[in-house]
């Protein structure tokens, strides 16, 4: 479902929260049991948690902070070179709009 329906928003999290549910295009998704569910702003808000963990009171760091903190721990002489070749992979990187 997440790869087919969800996308990383090009606008800020706060902007998306201020919009009403009717401001988002509606998508129908057929579940494996043939149940059809209607999705609205969830398709943008769910991926946003990776970048703004406080949305769900998660103590962990956001994705961008994790990457920056790992790079900051490297010796400065190799940091830029490693950063050039850093690759994020996994199911959530398949969200529409997820780009480095």
N, C-alpha and C positions, 0 to 999 in steps of 0.2 A: 504494500500500500504506500509506504513512504516514498519509494523510488518513483512510483507512478503519479502520485498526487501532490506530494509536498514540494515546496520550493523555498529557497532562501530569499527573503524579501530584499529588494533594493532600497527600501526606505527604513527608517529607524524603528526600533522596537516601540518607543513611545508613540510614534505616529500611528503604528498599527493598532495599538491599544485604544487610541482615541477614536478610531473609526468604528462605526457600528457594524454588526454582523452583516447587514444588508449592503454595505459598501463593498463587500468582497464577492467575487464571482462564486457561484455555487457549483459544486462538483458532486456528481453521484458516483459512488464506488460500489461495485458488486463484490461482496464478501464470498469466500469459498463456499459457504452454505447457501449462497444465492440471495442472501439478505442484501438489500440496497441501503446504504447509508448516505446521508447528505453531508458534505463537508463545506465549510466556509472559511473563516479566518484561521481555523486550526492548521490549514495547509501551510501558512506562513509562521504562525506562532510556535508550533512544535519544533521546527528546526532552529528557531531563534534561541532556544534554551542552550544550545552549544556555545553561543556567543554571549549569552547573558544568563548565567546560572542562577542569579538572584530571583529570576522569574518564578522559580519553584522552590525557593529557599534552600537551594543546594549549596553546601559549604565548599564544594570543589571550585577550581578555577575554570574560567572559560577557555575555549580552544585556543584563541589567539594569545592568551596569557601563558598557557602551558608551553606553546611553541617558543614564545619570546624568552621565557624563563630557562628553558633547556638551552637555547642558543647562548644566552647570557652566561651560562656556566662554562662555556668553552673558552679556551685561551683566545685572546683577541686576534692572534695571528692566523687562526683558522676559522674564526666565526663567520666571516663573510663568505668564504668558500663553501663551508658546510650549509649555510643558509641558502645559497644558490641551488643546491642539490637536495634540499629538503622536499619530500614528497608526502602528502597526506593521502591515505588510502582507506578503504572500508566503505560499508554500505551508505553511511551518511554523507560521504563525499559525492554520492550520485544525485543528491538533491539538485533540482534545476536551480541555476543561479549560484551554485557553490563554485567559486573560482578563487584561485590564489593570486 
